[in-house]
């Protein structure tokens, strides 16, 4: 099941990339999905899935604190969970982090029958049609 996470670009911050702000509801959902992926890897009976989950993955961003190699799905989930558990003004995700979450969710989605695992995609809220979703203004105040 695909879930779209809408973000708002945060302009005016001195950061390498323009950070993306997400609603608290979406942050909580991302945390639930990352936790579910980790739990899935712990209970999955397929040994090849558990091995894959703990192996460096070139579709994920490189490890920042270790200086080399790519994240494993497990280290990626841990890093996103850590990021989203920071104080409120430090939870915004970069485009690279959003792309990594999307890449991981697409890979896991392909390993299971349709609609068995949540899949995440990110879109700018400015690309959303407010006429199609009445909850639009309740999620993002103008």
C-alpha positions in Angstrom: 0.0 0.0 0.0 1.5 3.3 -1.1 1.4 6.2 1.2 2.2 9.7 0.0 4.1 11.9 2.4 3.7 15.6 1.6 6.4 18.1 2.6 7.0 21.8 2.6 10.5 23.2 1.6 12.1 25.2 4.3 13.5 28.3 2.6 16.0 30.6 4.3 17.9 28.1 6.4 21.7 27.8 6.1 21.9 24.2 5.1 23.5 22.2 2.3 20.2 21.1 0.8 16.8 22.7 1.2 15.3 20.8 4.1 11.7 19.4 4.0 9.2 19.9 6.7 6.6 17.2 7.3 3.5 17.2 9.5 3.7 15.5 12.8 1.2 12.9 11.6 3.5 12.0 8.6 6.6 12.0 10.8 4.8 9.5 13.1 3.9 7.4 10.1 7.4 7.3 8.8 8.6 6.2 12.2 6.0 3.4 12.3 7.1 2.2 8.8 10.8 2.3 9.7 10.1 0.4 12.9 7.9 -2.1 11.0 10.7 -2.8 8.5 13.2 -3.5 11.3 10.7 -5.8 13.0 9.9 -7.5 9.7 13.6 -8.3 9.2 13.8 -9.8 12.7 10.8 -12.2 12.2 11.1 -12.9 8.4 11.6 -16.6 7.9 13.6 -16.1 4.6 17.3 -16.0 5.5 18.1 -14.1 2.3 15.8 -11.2 3.4 17.5 -11.0 6.8 20.9 -11.1 5.1 19.9 -8.4 2.6 18.5 -6.2 5.4 21.9 -6.2 7.1 24.1 -5.8 4.0 25.4 -2.6 2.5 22.9 -1.3 -0.1 24.1 0.9 -3.0 20.5 2.3 -3.5 20.8 3.9 0.0 23.0 7.0 0.8 26.5 6.4 2.0 27.3 6.3 5.7 28.2 9.7 7.0 29.8 8.9 10.3 31.9 6.0 9.1 33.2 7.7 6.0 32.8 4.9 3.5 30.3 2.4 2.1 26.6 2.6 1.9 24.0 2.2 4.6 22.3 -1.2 5.2 18.6 -1.1 5.3 18.9 -1.6 9.1 21.3 1.3 9.6 19.2 3.5 7.4 16.0 2.8 9.4 18.0 3.4 12.6 19.3 6.7 11.3 15.8 7.9 10.1 14.3 7.0 13.5 17.0 8.8 15.3 16.5 11.9 13.1 12.7 11.9 13.7 13.2 11.6 17.4 15.3 14.8 17.6 13.9 18.0 19.1 11.1 19.6 17.0 13.4 22.1 15.1 15.9 19.3 14.1 13.4 16.7 12.5 13.3 18.1 9.0 14.6 15.6 6.3 16.9 16.4 3.4 16.0 15.4 -0.1 18.7 12.7 0.1 17.0 11.2 3.2 13.6 11.3 1.5 15.0 9.6 -1.6 16.6 6.9 0.6 13.4 6.2 2.4 11.6 5.9 -0.9 14.3 3.6 -2.4 14.1 1.3 0.7 10.3 1.2 0.7 10.2 0.4 -3.1 12.7 -2.5 -2.6 10.8 -4.0 0.3 7.5 -3.5 -1.5 8.9 -5.6 -4.4 9.7 -8.5 -2.1 6.2 -9.0 -0.9 2.8 -9.6 -2.5 0.9 -6.4 -3.4 -0.3 -4.3 -0.5 1.4 -6.4 2.2 4.1 -3.8 3.1 3.7 -0.1 3.3 5.5 1.9 0.6 6.3 5.6 1.0 6.7 8.3 -1.6 7.4 12.0 -1.1 5.8 14.9 -2.9 5.9 18.7 -2.4 2.7 20.0 -0.9 2.7 22.7 -3.6 2.1 20.0 -6.2 -1.0 18.8 -4.3 -4.5 19.9 -5.5 -6.3 21.2 -2.4 -9.7 20.6 -4.1 -9.1 16.8 -4.1 -8.3 16.5 -0.4 -10.3 18.4 2.3 -7.6 17.6 4.9 -5.0 19.6 3.0 -5.4 22.8 4.9 -5.6 21.0 8.3 -2.2 19.4 7.7 -0.4 22.5 6.4 -1.4 25.9 7.6 -0.8 28.7 5.2 
